[in-house]
Structures are given as C-alpha cells and as structure tokens.
C-alpha cells in the first residue's frame, strides 16, 4: 500500500522532533533534493545536528532524505561517506570505535495509514491485560523478547488459546504512542504457534486499534530479521527508510 502525502509529512514531523531537528527539516531537504541533480556517490542534502552531549550517533534515511545526529567529531568523520555506507551498522561502529561505539544496530522502517482487516477463521479470545503478555514472553526466546519489547508498548492485544484448563497466550500485537503522532508496533508469537498466521492477526488487531485512535503506524525491524520484514510487507506496510545507531562510551 502507498502512503498519503499528508501521512508522509506526519512521519517526517515525528522523526524531526525525535532527532531534535526543526519541524520542517525533512520537508525542506526533500524540496531541495527534488530541484537538484545530486552525485549518487556523495551525500546530498544530508541534515546534520551537532550534539556534543549525545550518548549515541544516529543515522536516519527517511523517504529519500538522510539525517545524522551526534558529536562534531562523528559528523566530520562521516562527511564524505554516502548514505548507503552510513546505513550499515558496521560503518558506524568503525567510525566510533575510538569512542567506545557499540550495540543498537540497523533497522528497516515501515509505515502505514490504512491496512486491510485480517479476519480470524475461528472465534478467538483477545486479552488486553499485562499478565498475559508477560506469560507470552516467558514462552519465547530472550532475543525475540528483547527485540519486540512488549513491556514498552502500552497497548497490548494478546490472542489466547482456549485450553480446557487454562487459556494460553499464543501471540500478541502491541503498540505505543510515539512522539504523540505515530503508533510504534510490535508483535510476539510463541514458537509452537508460529507460521500459522497468528502473528499477522495479532498485528492487524493492534494496528486497527491504533488507526482508530488517529495514529499513523510505524513498524521497525532489524534488517536481519527476515520474519519481521516479511510480516510488515504482508500486512501492507510501505517501506519508509533505514535507521542505524551506535551507543558511545
């Protein structure tokens, strides 16, 4: 699916505020890019912000416009590097090695302002409670739990399997309001219940709740997480960009 122009502007505004940029930073850079003929091997209209107190270096590529935020030494080191290189986590690690650069990684960004409604094949119970989400996390590998971060997503919709003795959580779709504008999405599925469409269903439930609340949807997935990337595309999310960052010290 494609995004409405107004939705793209909303997403740009949210990220501009998140990075401490002016509200119209991305829109202005995009307008300049549209009227220029950049060298594909060089950075074009990259937005930068010096933050000497930053505990991380952040690179963002959003709808064709890039931004880099961090200490001056990091911006200087990256000045001649094209966006294709900065979007790779290994590049940021190399640039920041002398300053203790580590962790975080690169994520693909997807967005949506409308999605097809997924209809369950059977009657399902959906819980809004926190205990069910915590129980689900206990059934999943720690790496999956940490990447999704259900505990940081305040609106949770957990699909329960109607076990005869006690209902069991099998999948959870969740979101939290991000920068007051976007719904940051996450989905977690218990390993025995994967590849059955339950993750897609849980994500659809959470997404439509967020859309009903007037939010634009955001999906972030590690670039190496093929399952999460495939789910975002299958749900109808549009590709929006890449986000790479490293912690300092």
N, C-alpha and C positions, 0 to 999 in steps of 0.2 A: 504494500500500500504506500501511497505518497502522502506527504505532509502538506497541509495548507500553509501558505506563506505566513499567515499570522502565527501559526504554531511554531514555525522555524524561528520567528522573531522572539517568541516567548522563551524558547530553548536558549537562544543566544543571550537573552537578558539574564536568565538564571545562571548561566555559566560565567558571564561577565561579572556578576555580583559575587559568585563563589570565588573567583580568582582575584577579586579586589580591583577590577577594572571599571572604567566608566560604563554606564548602562548601554551606550550606543557604540561601544568599541568594536564589536564584531560586525555590526551593520555598516559602520563607516569603512572598515577594512574590506568588506565584501564589495562595497560600491567602488572603492579604488581598484580592487582587483579586476572588476568587470570592465574597467576602462583602460587597463594596461595590458602589455604583452610581456609577461614575465619569462625569465630564463628558467626552464624546468629543472635545471641543476642547482639553482640558487633559491634561498628563502625569499618569498615575495610577500610584502606587507605583513610580515610577522609582528604580532602585537607583543610587546615586552613590558614587564613591570619589575623594577628592582625592589627587592625586599631583603635588606641585609639581616633582618632578624628571622628569616624563614628557616624552618627546620626541615624543609624539603625543597626539591626542584621539581616543577610541574610543567609538562608539555601537553598541549591540547591541540588537536586538529578537529575543527567543527565546521561542517558544511563548506569545506574548502579553504577556511581561514584558520591560521595557526596562532597560538599564543604560548609564551614561555615566561614563567614567573620563578624568581629565585634571586640569590645574591648576585652582585655585579660580576664577580669572577666567573660564575656559571654562564651568565648571558654572554660574556666575552668569549668564553671557550666554545659556545655553540653558534656564534655569529655567522660563521661561514658554512655551517652544516645544513644540508637540505632537510626538509620536513620528513622525508622518507627514512632518514637515519635517526632523527631525534625521536621518532615514534617507536623506535626499538629500545626496549628496556636496557639492553646491553650497552647501547651508546651512552645513555645517561649514567650508567654505572661507571663506565670508563672515564667520563668527564668529571665525575665526583669522587673518584677513588681516593684521592689525596685528602678529601674532606670527610671520609668515612661513609660514602654513599652506599646504601644497602636497601633491600626489600622493595615492597609495593608491586612493581611490575607494570605491564601494559594491558589495558582493557579496551575492548571494542564497545562503542556506544551505539545504541539503537533507540529509536523514538517512535511514538505513535499518538495520533489524536483521535483514532477510531479503530476498532478491531471487530472482526466477525465474532459473534457469540457462539461459544462452544456449548453444545447441548449434551449432558450426560446421558448414557444409554440406560442407566438404572437410577432408581431413587437413591440419593446419597445424603448422608448427614454431614453438614459443614459446621465446624465449631469455630467460634470467634475467641476462644479462651487461650490464655498463655500456657497453662499446664499441658495442653495437648501439643502445642508447638515444641515445648521443652521435651516432651516424651518422644516426639518425632526425631529431634536432634540426637537423642540417645541411641536411636536405631541406625544412625548414619555415620560414615567415616568422618573423623575430625576435620580433614581438609575440606570436605564438602560443607560442613557446618560453618567453618570459618569464612569460606568464600561467600556463602549466601548471607550469613549474618542475620538470621531471623530475629534475634533479640534486639537488633537495632531498627527493625521495621515494625512500627507500632500497630499497623492494621494487618491482622493475620487471619487467614481463612483455611482451616485445616480439614481436609477430607478424611472422614472416619470410616474404617471398615466395620460393618456391623457384626462383630464377633459375638457368639452366643453368650459368653461370659462377660466380656468387657470390650467395648468398641476400641479399635486400634487405629492410631493415626497412620496414614499411608502417604499423604502428600500435603504440602502447604504452599499456598501462594500468598505473598505479603507485599505491602508497600508502606513507605513512609513519605510524608511531605518533605520535599527537598527545595530549599531556598524559597519556600512559600508558593512555588509555581508548578514544580514537577512532582510526579509520583515515582520515587525510586523503587524499582521492582526487585523481587527475589523469589525464587522457587526452590523447594527442597522436597525430594522424594525418597522414601525408604528404599534401599537397594532391591529387596524382593519384589517391589511393585513398579520398578522402572520398565520402560518400553511398553507400557500399556495405555498410554495416553493420559494418565492421571496428572502428570506434571503440567501438561498443556491445559487440562481442565482447571487445575488449581490456579494457574497463571491467569486464565481467562476470567475466572471469578474475581480475583483480586483486581485485575485490570479494569473490569467494568464497574467495580465499586469506586475505583479511583476516578474514572472518567465521569461517573455520576456526580462526584464531588467537585467537578470542574477542573481537574488537573490534567496536564499532558504527561504521557507515560515515558519513562526513561528506563532502559534496560542496559546494565553494564555487565560484561562477561569477559573473563580473562581470555586473551587471544588464543590460548592453547586449549581452552575448554570447548571442544567441538560439540559436546552435547548441548551446552547452554547457548552457543552460537546458532545451532540448528533449531533449537526451540524458539528463539527470538524470531528467526525468519519464518518458521512455520506458523507462528501466531499472527504474523502480518506486520511486524515492526520494520521500520525503514532504517537502513544504515545511515548513521549520522557522523561518525568520526572515530578518533582514537584518543586515548588518554594514557599518558605514561608518566611515572613519577618515581623518585627515589627519596628516601629519608637521609638526612645528613647527621653526621656525628654518631 
